[in-house]
Amino acid sequence: MKRLLVIASVAVFFSMGCLVGFANAGDQGTKDEAVAMVKKAIEYIKSNGNDKAFEEISNPKGKFVDRDLYVVVYDMAGKCLAHGQKANMVGKELIDFKDADGKEFMKERVELMKKQATAWQDYKFMNPVSKQIEAKSMYVERSGDLIVGCGIYSK
């Protein structure tokens, strides 16, 4: 009987660990969710115009922020037009912006978008959930003269 109780306790312990693991995994956005968020933002921009769309995209409690996912919009010169987490970035020329390792990721992003309509880009940035600098992969898509992006973090 004792042995059965121990086995049952171990099984419960491990199953709870699995549930917690799944719950934590749900705290982070996925690549598919990032792509879907960008496509949704592009449609919103086309339907509502830049001013209304950029205001909504820059709203940290709006429809373009979900857990650690948020949308950003830049022009083809690297100027930030909308940012779902850092309103202080909006209106700034960020072409010379570097990540924690000194990578000039905005220059790279603009160059990618001059050559192709979509791309994934890797760099480091502060995760709004963990508040830590983490590896980030951002999906970016060109829409006219706009660069619309959303990224995922990996620990």
N, C-alpha and C positions, 0 to 999 in steps of 0.2 A: 504493500500500500504506500509506504514511504517513497519507494522507488518510482511508483506511478505519479505521485505528487511532485517529485523532483522533475521528472520528465515533462509533466504538464507545465510546471513553472518555467522551465527552460524554453519550451515551445512558445509560451505566452510572451516571455522576454524577447525572443528573437522576432516574433511576429510584430510586436510593438516597435522594435527597432526598424523593421521594414516599413511600417506605416509612417514612422517619423521621417525616414529617408524619402519616401514618396512625397510627404508634405513639404519637406525642404526643397525637393526638386521642383515643386510647383511654385516656389518663391522666385524662380528665375525664368526669364523668357527664353524661348527657343528660337532657332533660326527661322523656322516656318512662321512663327508669330511675328518676328521682326519684319520679314518680307511682307506678310499680310498687313502689318501696321503701315508700312511705307505705301503700299498700293492703296490702302484706305485713305491715307493722307493726300495722295496725289488726286484721287477722285474728289475729295473734299475741297481741295484747292480749285480744281476745275469747276466744280459746282457752285462754290461760294465766293470765289475771287480771293486774291492774295490777302487783302487786309483782314477780312473776317477769318480766313483760314489760319493765317499766321498768329492771330490773337488766340484762337482756340488751341493751336499746336503749342503755343507758349504757356498755356494754362496748366500748371503742375497738377491740377485736380480734374483736368479735362479728359476728353475721349481719346487723346493720343498719348496717354501715360498709363502704363499698366505694370505694376511691380517695378522691376529694374529696366523695363522697356520705356523709351520715350523717343519722340520724333524730333529731328532737327532739320532745318532748311537753310541752305546757303545759296548765294549766287555763284556764277562761274568764276568770280574773282576771289572767292573765299570769304565774302562778307556774310555774317550770320544774320538771317532774316527771321528765324523763329527757333526757339530752343525750349524743349519740354521740361528741363530741369534747372537751367541757369539763365534766368531772365536778364542778368547783367551782361550776357554775351551778345544779346540782340543789338544789332546796329554796328557791331565791331568788325573791323577788318581783321580776319584771323589767319590770313595766308601764311604768316610766319610762325604760327602756333606750333609748339612742340609738345610731345608727350614726356612722361617721366624719364624716358631713356634718351631724350633729345631727338627723337624721330620727328621730322617735319611732315606730320601726317596730313595737314591741310593742303600743302603743296601737292603731296601724293594723291590726295582725294580729287583735287581739281584736275590734275593730269589724267587720272583714271577716267574721269567723266568726260574729258575732251576726246578720249579715244574709244570709249564704249558706253553703252546706255545703262548697264548695270555692273556692279562689282561687289565683292566682299573685300574689306580692308581690315588689317590687324594693327593694333597699337595699344597703348595703355591709357586708361582714363579712370577717374574716380567713379566707383559704383555708388549710385544714390541710396541704395539700401544698406550696404555694408559700410559705406563711408571710407573705403579703402581703395588705393590705386590697384587696379586689376587689369589683366589682359582682356581686351575687348575686340570683338569682331563686328564690324558695322557693315550692314547691307546698305548700299547707296544706289539710287536710281536717278537718272537725269530725266527731267520733265521740262521740255522747252529749255529755258535758260536757268532752271532751278536744279539744285542737287538736294534730294530728299533722302534722309537716312534714318535708320534705327539699328541699334546694336545690341548684342548680347555679351554678357560677361562670363568669363570662365575663371575658376579659382585654381 
